[in-house]
Amino acid sequence: MFEQPNMVAEVQAVRTRDVVSGAAAGVIGGYVGTRVMNPVTTKLQELAPDADKQREKAVSPGSPYKIGVQKAANLAGVKLDDKQVDAAASAAPYTVGMAGGLLYVALRRVARMNPVLAAVFSGMALFLFVDEGLTPTLGLSAPNNQYPLTTHLRGLLGHLAYGAGVAVTAELLLADRE
């Protein structure tokens, strides 16, 4: 009877450790996934037909991350110089990637999804919600129908690579926790 409060404290400590380790694995997995995605999309860009590259360049208003940082700063009433915009824009894909890593861990732990499905789901969620949804809707890119098909395929394949990077990393980090 006197040991019950200790048992509750132990259970709470284990739960806290699991949440913290899961969050850390998601953040690190998201970072690694983003690092995996970058060379994949860069190579696919190099392989795209020249006509598609020219069309993409013609319709693109610029870096979506730089445009987003500048819009956010303007909304907040903050004046950023070019160096500050560049620094924040270079961090933006990693923050989005880390959020996707947290999604992956939630899919694994809460939804009990298998690793392959969770990898595909988290990568596709970012692709559809961010790249194909929010980015054009917020004016961070041209409308989707203005880009060639290769642009969308590059994003799709890049996000599948991202999901794989997240999954491998998170599974390795959480292997002794399951």
JOKALIN-V967792 format. One line per field, one symbol per residue. ss: DSSP state (H for helix, E for strand, C for the rest). phi: phi as a letter, one per 20 degrees, with the letter a starting at -180 (. if undefined). burial: b if it has 24 or more other C-alpha atoms within 12 Angstrom, else e. A space follows every 50 residues. Layout:
BEGIN
ss=???
phi=???
burial=???
END
This chain:
BEGIN
ss=CCCHHHHHHHHHHHHHHHHHHHHHHHHHHHHHHHHHHHHHHHHHHHHCCH HHHHHHHHHCCCCHHHHHHHHHHHHHCCCCCHHHHHHHHHHHHHHHHHHH HHHHHHHHHCCCCCHHHHHHHHHHHHHHHHHHHHHHHCCCCCCHHHCCHH HHHHHHHHHHHHHHHHHHHHHHHHCCCC
phi=.feggfffffffffffffffffffffffffffgffffgffffffffefgg ffffffffeffpfgfffffffffffemdedegffffffffegffffffff fffgffffeeelffgfffffffffffgffefedfgffemebfggfeefgf fffffgfffffggffffffffffegedf
burial=eeeeeeeeeeeeeeeeebeebbbbbbbbbbbbbbbbbbebbeebbeeeee ebeeebeeebeebbbbbbbbeeeeeeeeeeeeeebeebbeebbbbbbbbb bbbbbbbbbeeeeebeebbbbbbbbbbbebbbeebbeebbbbebeebbeb bbbbbbbbbbbbbbbbbbbbbeebeeee
END
